[in-house]
Amino acid sequence: MTRKQKKGKFKVGDWVSYPRGSGRSKALVIEDRGPLGTGGRWIYSLRVYEPPVEPYTFELSEDFLEPAEPKKVGLANYVCNDCGEKVKMIGHFFPNKLNSNCCEHCGGQLVKLTIQEVEDD
């Protein structure tokens, strides 16, 4: 007899909210760790993006998680003054790159062209 494997409520790439202080914060599911918790509780690795702080990762049981709407983030378009390379960066994923304004290809100065608000998914 084979046992049917239980699946978690969330999948990698889902946005969830979790209790934090007197409210809730949003995080991105980056790994489904499976039934590793006490009593087979489902565990997820979560990444939190809260600029200007660097993104951080932690694990939490699905008992504490609720589905959440994707966070809105800034999508910036840059062009390199030296080599002309065009780059799109999501602001909260690359805070160091946005602050350094250096082209990854040639090290030249990046110039911001446009910024638009997008849903991060």
C-alpha positions in Angstrom: 0.0 0.0 0.0 1.4 3.4 -0.9 0.6 6.5 1.1 -0.5 9.6 -0.7 1.9 12.4 -0.1 0.3 15.5 1.4 1.2 18.8 -0.4 1.6 22.2 1.2 -0.8 25.0 0.7 1.7 27.2 -1.1 4.2 26.9 -4.0 7.5 28.5 -4.8 6.8 32.0 -6.1 3.7 32.6 -4.0 3.4 35.7 -1.8 2.3 35.1 1.7 1.7 37.1 4.9 2.9 36.2 8.3 2.4 37.6 11.8 4.9 40.3 12.8 4.4 42.5 15.8 0.8 43.6 16.0 0.3 43.3 12.2 1.3 41.1 9.3 4.2 41.4 6.8 4.6 40.0 3.3 7.2 37.5 2.1 8.0 35.5 -1.0 8.0 31.6 -0.8 11.4 30.6 -2.1 11.5 26.9 -1.1 9.0 24.3 -0.1 10.8 22.4 2.7 8.1 19.8 3.2 6.7 18.2 6.4 9.7 18.9 8.6 8.0 20.6 11.5 6.6 19.2 14.7 3.8 16.7 14.0 4.6 16.9 10.2 3.8 20.6 9.9 4.7 22.0 6.5 7.7 24.3 6.4 8.6 27.0 3.9 11.7 29.2 3.3 10.6 32.8 2.9 12.4 35.9 1.6 11.4 39.3 2.9 12.1 42.5 0.8 11.9 45.6 2.9 14.1 48.3 1.4 16.4 49.9 2.4 17.3 46.7 4.4 18.9 43.9 2.5 16.5 41.0 1.7 16.6 38.3 4.4 15.4 34.7 4.5 13.8 32.6 7.3 11.7 29.5 7.6 8.1 29.3 9.0 5.3 26.7 9.3 2.4 27.1 7.0 0.2 27.3 10.1 1.3 31.0 10.4 0.9 31.9 6.7 -1.9 33.3 4.7 -2.1 34.0 0.9 -1.2 37.6 0.1 -1.3 39.8 -3.0 2.0 40.4 -4.8 4.1 43.3 -3.5 4.3 46.3 -5.8 7.9 47.2 -6.7 9.6 49.6 -8.9 10.9 48.4 -12.3 13.7 50.7 -13.5 15.1 50.9 -17.0 18.8 51.9 -17.2 21.3 52.4 -20.1 25.0 52.4 -19.7 26.7 55.7 -20.8 29.8 53.8 -22.0 28.7 50.7 -23.8 25.0 51.4 -24.4 23.9 48.2 -22.6 20.2 48.4 -21.5 19.3 46.9 -18.1 16.0 46.4 -16.3 16.1 46.0 -12.6 13.5 45.4 -10.0 14.3 47.8 -7.2 13.9 45.6 -4.1 15.7 42.6 -5.7 18.9 44.6 -6.5 19.4 47.4 -3.9 23.2 47.3 -4.3 23.1 47.5 -8.1 20.6 50.4 -8.0 22.8 52.3 -5.6 26.1 51.6 -7.3 24.9 52.6 -10.8 27.7 50.5 -12.4 27.2 48.5 -15.6 27.9 44.8 -15.0 29.4 44.5 -18.5 31.9 47.3 -18.7 31.7 49.0 -15.3 30.4 52.2 -16.8 27.9 54.7 -15.4 24.2 53.6 -15.5 21.6 56.3 -16.2 18.0 55.7 -15.2 15.6 56.1 -18.1 12.2 55.2 -16.6 10.5 53.7 -13.5 7.2 51.9 -13.5 5.3 50.1 -10.8 4.8 46.4 -11.5 3.5 43.4 -9.5 6.3 41.2 -8.5 5.5 37.6 -9.6 
